[in-house]
Amino acid sequence: MPSSDADNTGGTIAAGTDAVRRRAAWIGIAVLAALIVVGLASGGAPRVTEGRVLVVGDSLTNGSNAAVRSALTDAGWEAVVDGRGGWSIGHWREPLVQLANFARPDVAIVALGTNNCDRTCRRLDPEIDGIIETLLDAGAQEIYWVNVQESAAYPADPATVNDAIARAVVRWPQVRLIDLDAAFDGHPEWHGGVGDPHFNEAGAQQFGALLVKALAARP
């Protein structure tokens, strides 16, 4: 579920909590980099035919990490997947700079918004733009933004979140939409429970397949 400070779109987050999140982000990125280096050194690196893809998100991505990485790797991508439970769009802005500069993605996928609009939705547009700018600065040529599920228990105002994502797709020619809402609507068997936006094992597999399908349709 969203944490009490998960939405920083206009709210004030306690400095201590913010500092803890930043430290955890740096540690997580360092661990992620070490794991990738170990994997490459072991000789088990798969053949990359499509390029580098970075996937960032919240607990939905975190819970689907293995399935998403497997699906992207099988499709020929060198994938870096990082999901942080309870994180809103704004929470990712600073940590993303280091992660994106490490991953240097050709393509990025952003699955954020489920933890937004907890208190206010006023700053969605600039926060989305900040994420996009960071990814473009790190070399991403294309960015795919996954919208939120409007039939789930949260976010509190999913239509507003999805409208903001849709506006970003119009503002930025490099950004495309992955319509998670349409793909997962009517599929309670892919979720952890009624109204739960999180995926079970079958849902994680479907989420990975959805991302691969979107990338396969690139022009």
C-alpha angles and dihedrals in degrees: 000000000000113000119238090257097037095113114064094166094125099333127107117247119206111258093229093053091047092051091050090051092050093049090048090050094053091047091048093050091049091050091047091052091049092051092051092049091049090049092051092046091052091063092238096115112132123231110274114214103155106043136245122326128187119201119192127178149121133274092314089062093039092055091047097043098116094044093047094047091047093049093048094044091050088052091056101263129134096225133198110186123186126171125175120199115238095008121142127201091270094051090062098052100091101032090048092065093066095038094049093047089051095047096039090197126203087203131019131200119201118196101180136127104076091100095046129097091039090133107355139358098204100115102041097112098052092042092051089047090051092056091048093048092050092052094046090049088054091056105266110153095190133025126197118198118201112215125220130261110258095196094057126098091254157074092053092227106027094163091060091050092049092047089054091050090049090051090052090054088056094045096047120050089196092061127086132181127244105199103217090159093062095039097051101033111113094020108105088156088072094056137076093242145325109318092001111134091200120100128237120216093282090047092050089054090049091048091053090048091050092055092048091049091052092050092046089058093057111135 
